[in-house]
Amino acid sequence: MRKISYYLLLIFIITSCDSKEDLSSKKQALNNPMQLYIINGDIEYYSEITDGSKPKKPIFVYDIPEKTNEVTNLTSKTSEQSVTLKFDYGIGGSTKSGCTVKRYNNGNSYFTDDGVYGSIPYDKNGYLIRGFGTTHHNIYYNSLVLFASNQEEKSTDRTGKIWHDNNNNGSAISIEYPFKASVTYEISLKVTFYDNKRLINNAYSDGYPTIFAQLKDDGVIVPDEKKSCGKNGINNIYGYVMSGYDSYLVNYTRSYTLDSRAVIQRTINFKFSPTEKKNALVISLHPFTSTPGYGTPISTNDYTMTLPLINISEKPFDPSLNVEIKTPPRR
């Protein structure tokens, strides 16, 4: 009887493995191949090939924007209550942050950690900086760049129905900064959004990216720091806040969603009134995603956001910015 049980278990394991391999092959067959484009030296954009042709070698695209006036590579204290962090000086030196980015020169590619932020903090004029999703400096934009994208991913279940899902990426940066209790802070971001889909496919992205800003106890962006060099998992950073859990953190989280197409310049202001000491600011860029399902259309969008400047200013304490939390959230 025991031998029969072992035999049945072995059949189940083999069948399960075959089923997984079958689903994997179906998933690959359903999704069209992707053509890789390299925008401005190191920004990767993947475009779906729908005409039956095969991918070619990476195609280089240069869309050099007008550069702003350069400023010195320093963090400046504009007043006793204001600090400005400047990221508009192009490619920086080695950060030794644990992450690299692939850059191209005359068709040749190489990996470098110059100007790339990762889980190992980099001291920028007295403030420790971390990154997620290969946030780095791009010489053509003359700025720090963050990314957010979403593509459709298809698979089939055992009945043959097609399941549509999101394949999304994003990036973030954190700055260790002493946020005091009972002081209101205005955080100003100077940003420009570039729609990569519009540049490559001559069609606007479906949906707009969202910037999240959060005050935290430390500058760690993701618990598993080994994953900080990858772009996947960006939505897990604020998933617990957006889903309604830990409502206490709502007072320490702000967001802004882009509302226009093409190249958009914005100065975005976030205000916080911490009632307790916080030690870091996290800025992250998230793509627009769709609800997965059978036959559900999935949003395709791909954005680059330049971030040349962050300003942090102290203001008189304004408690009206906070939501009163009376009871802990249910779990």
ABEGO torsion letter per residue (X at the ends): XAAAAAAAAAAAAAAAAAAAAAAAAAAAAABBBBBBBBBGGABBBBBBBAAGBBBBBBBBBBBBBBBBBBBBBBBBBABAABBBBBAAAEBBBBAGAGBBBBBBBGGBBBBBABGBBBABBBBBGGBBBBBBGGBBBBAAAGBBBBBBBBBBBBBBBAAGBBBBBBBBBBBBBBBBBBBBBGBBBBBBBBBBBBBAAAAAAGBBBBEBBBBBBBBBABABABABAAAAABABGAAAAAAAAAAGBGAAAAAABBBBBBABBEBBBBBBBBBBBBABBBABBBBBBBBBBBBBEBGBBBBBBBBBBBBABBBBBBBBBBAAABBBBABBBBX
